């Protein structure tokens, strides 16, 4: 299920929530950051000051794309290319975003405001 995120962009409920969390933490970010012109891959979020990409994986418990063979292998290739391009990559399930686990982890690791997360 997609909804329009801030700025008119589409995103899942979890992506919209993570966008709000990153704003609350005071972290500058880009949405749908393209990191490969060859494959036209995009990261859900990119934190330019830290060179960190964040991916939100939905359908983890319902047999969605990220947990089925072909989708999982494609995600591995994409992640490896991002890492080799110098991007540290964080991956969270939609449930982890909704429960605040992603926000708490990001806050604790980056030492930003909102540490009570």
Beta strands, then each sheet from edge to edge (+ up, - down):
strand 1: 2-4
strand 2: 10-12
strand 3: 30-36
strand 4: 41-47
strand 5: 52-57
strand 6: 88-93
sheet 1: 1+ 2-
sheet 2: 3+ 4- 5+ 6+
end
